Amino acid sequence: MNQKAHIGFVLNGEAAEVAFAPHKTLLEVLREDLALTGTKHGCELGECGTCTVLVDGRSILSCLRLGLDVEGREVTTVEGMAEDGKLHPLQDTFSDLGAAQCGYCSPGFLLAAKELIEKSPKPSRDEIKEALSGNLCRCTGYIKIYEAVELAAARLRGETMELPRESLYGFE
């Protein structure tokens, strides 16, 4: 007998309902049952951060959370970052500064950074490093990622920010 769990929650700002096998992780529910493939499979051990999503505004590793756990909660995936057809400033700055190479880890970094900026609109470099410390990238040296978060935070505050020319090449 195929028993299905049925839950309702808010997904990327809209009411959602889904039926799935109760043993599935949130990562599996998002990707397999809701076709939201921006959230990535990584280590599936909670060590890499590629599956990061926001639940009630807090970053969590969706590979370690059952889908059942989000009943009645608010879930934001990378697909929900853009608003009114316009990319979130973090998405723009990651693109503008070349903060992604292969891009596989980017959704996790973007959501962890979104949580940080919402809590701390003017984060220091150390705060950024700490907030993103659970997210691993195999391609970049992290500097461009940190700079992209700093630039997005500045843009969200309505400020312009000039980065030193050498920083555009990943040097600090």
Protein Blocks (a to p, Z undefined) as FASTA:
>chain_A
ZZdddddddeehiacdddddfkbcfklmmmmmnopakbccfklnopnopmgcceehiacd
fklpcfklmgoiacddfklmpgghiacfklmmmmmnopafnlmmmmmmmmmmmmmmmmmm
bacfklmmmmmmmpccfkbgolmmmmmmmmmmmmmnopacdddfklmnopZZ
